[in-house]
Structures are given as structure tokens and as C-alpha cells.
Amino acid sequence: MEPDTRVRVAVLIEAQRQPNAWEAWRFRIDDVVPDEGLFGSASRLLRDDGRSLLRLHPGFEVTLHRDEAEGYYLNLTSGAPAWFVMWRIDDADASRAWPERVTLSYDEAGRLLEAQERVDNVPLRGEVIDWLRAYTDAHYVPGPKKRSRPPSFRAPQDR
């Protein structure tokens, strides 16, 4: 495996207590930040002001794969490149949520959504965009374009 195909990240999840009359908790992915091993391996509470919580979940490794190159290309050309974070809420304790997976592939995020997982995105910034673009430029090969013939030129049984 190429040495520059991995990056370690940590995910920040914000939780709001009783944001309205119908919800006890509301969660959102706040950010994805570099994890250089300084955070340890366990999640930790960074802030609790009585109304909202901010938790850091370290130790996620994002590995780029050649067969996902089209998904990286779609992410980069979407107009708003993003990290995609799949996360879950604890059934026994509704105040607890955690990330399960982090990816940069638009296609992988789509497959997770089709499997009815929770997937949110946060903006991708600076150096990571450059890193992903360099990998994508080296490994993405667009498939051959198929010319679509107008219906009037197709045989009646093929229309």
C-alpha cells in the first residue's frame, strides 16, 4: 500500500439537550480534525454548559482505495468537498451518540445512506483537499463515454 494513502482523524459531535418539545436530544457532527495521536483512544467530553455537550471521538483512520477513486472525484467536484461521517445513537441512552466510520468517498456515503445509516458531512479544508486531489488525479480514470443515439435512429424494437 502506498504510504500516503492514510490519515488519522477525530470526530467532534455536538449534542443539544431538549432543543424543542419533541426531542430530548439533537446531535450534529461539528467537525473532523487531524488526530496525531495526542487525543488518546477514548472519547472525551470537551464541553458541557448544561445545554449542549461537545465530545471528541479520536482514532479514526481514513484510507484511500483505488476502487473508490470515482467517489473521491465526485466529492471533489461537488462544489463543496466534505468528510462523510456515519454515526449512531445509543438505544439505551438517548444522550449518547458516536461515529462509526469516516470516509471521503461520495459513493461510499451514498451506499451507507441507501442502507439507511445516519451519514452527515462537514466541510473538507485545505491540506486534506490537496492530498485527496493528488490521489484522485493519480488514480481516477473516467470510464468510456457511451454515445446515446437519438430514438429516431434506433430500431423500433430497441426504442
C-alpha distance (Angstrom), angle and dihedral (degrees) to the residues before:
residue distance angle dihedral
M1 . . .
E2 3.78 . .
P3 3.82 112.5 .
D4 3.82 95.5 -129.1
T5 3.80 97.6 55.0
R6 3.82 97.7 91.5
V7 3.75 136.3 69.0
R8 3.82 129.1 176.5
V9 3.78 117.7 -137.5
A10 3.79 141.7 174.5
V11 3.80 125.3 -142.4
L12 3.81 124.8 -138.1
I13 3.82 115.4 -151.7
E14 3.79 122.0 -170.2
A15 3.81 120.3 -154.9
Q16 3.82 123.9 -166.1
R17 3.81 120.0 -156.7
Q18 3.81 114.3 -131.0
P19 3.81 97.6 -19.2
N20 3.81 88.2 178.6
A21 3.81 141.5 -5.9
W22 3.81 93.5 -83.6
E23 3.79 102.3 47.6
A24 3.79 128.9 60.6
W25 3.83 91.2 -167.5
R26 3.81 137.3 10.3
F27 3.79 122.1 -162.9
R28 3.77 134.1 -162.5
I29 3.77 135.0 173.9
D30 3.79 103.0 -112.5
D31 3.81 100.8 -173.5
V32 3.79 148.1 -32.7
V33 3.81 112.5 -128.8
P34 3.82 134.8 -178.7
D35 3.82 114.2 -88.4
E36 3.78 111.2 -152.7
G37 3.80 93.3 174.5
L38 3.80 94.9 -89.3
F39 3.82 94.9 110.4
G40 3.81 97.4 61.6
S41 3.78 120.2 -137.0
A42 3.81 104.9 -76.8
S43 3.79 125.2 82.0
R44 3.76 114.9 -110.3
L45 3.76 139.6 -164.8
L46 3.80 111.6 -113.3
R47 3.79 100.3 175.3
D48 3.82 137.6 12.1
D49 3.79 113.7 170.5
G50 3.80 94.3 167.0
R51 3.79 92.8 -99.5
S52 3.79 103.4 52.0
L53 3.78 137.9 21.9
L54 3.79 129.5 -152.6
R55 3.81 117.9 -159.3
L56 3.79 129.3 -173.1
H57 3.81 116.9 -144.8
P58 3.83 109.2 -169.7
G59 3.77 133.8 -174.8
F60 3.80 106.7 59.4
E61 3.77 116.6 145.0
V62 3.79 117.5 -156.4
T63 3.80 111.7 -160.5
L64 3.78 122.9 -170.9
H65 3.82 116.4 -134.9
R66 3.80 127.2 -164.5
D67 3.80 92.4 -132.2
E68 3.83 89.6 59.8
A69 3.83 94.1 52.2
E70 3.81 92.1 109.4
G71 3.82 89.9 53.6
Y72 3.82 90.0 52.0
Y73 3.80 89.8 48.5
L74 3.82 90.8 51.3
N75 3.80 90.4 49.2
L76 3.81 92.8 50.3
T77 3.81 93.9 46.4
S78 3.81 95.9 44.0
G79 3.80 92.4 93.3
A80 3.82 91.6 -116.5
P81 3.84 111.3 53.6
A82 3.79 111.0 -154.9
W83 3.77 149.4 179.0
F84 3.82 110.5 -116.8
V85 3.81 114.7 -144.5
M86 3.81 123.4 -168.4
W87 3.81 109.7 -157.1
R88 3.79 141.0 171.9
I89 3.81 139.9 -150.7
D90 3.81 120.8 -133.3
D91 3.83 109.8 -110.9
A92 3.81 91.6 -152.2
D93 3.82 96.8 45.0
A94 3.82 114.2 32.2
S95 3.81 90.8 -167.8
R96 3.79 91.6 67.8
A97 3.81 127.5 79.5
W98 3.79 130.8 161.7
P99 3.80 139.4 -177.1
E100 3.81 118.6 -109.6
R101 3.80 103.3 -177.3
V102 3.80 140.3 8.2
T103 3.80 122.4 -158.7
L104 3.78 141.4 166.0
S105 3.81 94.8 -153.1
Y106 3.79 116.7 107.3
D107 3.82 88.4 -160.2
E108 3.82 94.4 52.0
A109 3.81 90.5 49.0
G110 3.81 88.6 51.4
R111 3.81 91.7 51.6
L112 3.82 90.3 50.6
L113 3.81 90.9 50.2
E114 3.82 90.4 49.1
A115 3.82 86.9 54.4
Q116 3.83 86.1 55.6
E117 3.80 95.5 -112.5
R118 3.80 121.9 148.4
V119 3.80 108.2 -103.4
D120 3.79 124.0 173.5
N121 3.75 129.7 174.1
V122 3.78 135.6 -142.4
P123 3.80 127.1 -167.8
L124 3.78 119.2 -82.0
R125 3.79 113.3 -134.1
G126 3.80 142.8 -155.0
E127 3.78 115.5 -58.4
V128 3.79 94.8 27.0
I129 3.81 91.2 54.2
D130 3.80 89.5 51.5
W131 3.82 91.4 47.4
L132 3.82 92.4 48.8
R133 3.82 92.2 44.8
A134 3.83 91.5 51.9
Y135 3.81 90.9 50.5
T136 3.81 92.7 45.6
D137 3.80 93.1 47.5
A138 3.81 89.5 52.5
H139 3.82 97.3 45.7
Y140 3.80 111.6 23.9
V141 3.78 115.4 96.5
P142 3.81 114.4 177.9
G143 3.79 114.1 -128.8
P144 3.78 119.6 -113.0
K145 3.78 113.8 -80.4
K146 3.76 115.7 -117.7
R147 3.73 115.0 -141.9
S148 3.75 111.7 -132.7
R149 3.75 113.3 -142.2
P150 3.78 116.1 -143.0
P151 3.84 112.4 -106.2
S152 3.81 91.3 -112.7
F153 3.81 89.7 64.4
R154 3.81 95.4 49.4
A155 3.75 123.9 90.7
P156 3.84 112.4 -100.0
Q157 3.83 92.9 -111.7
D158 3.86 90.1 53.7
R159 3.81 96.4 51.8
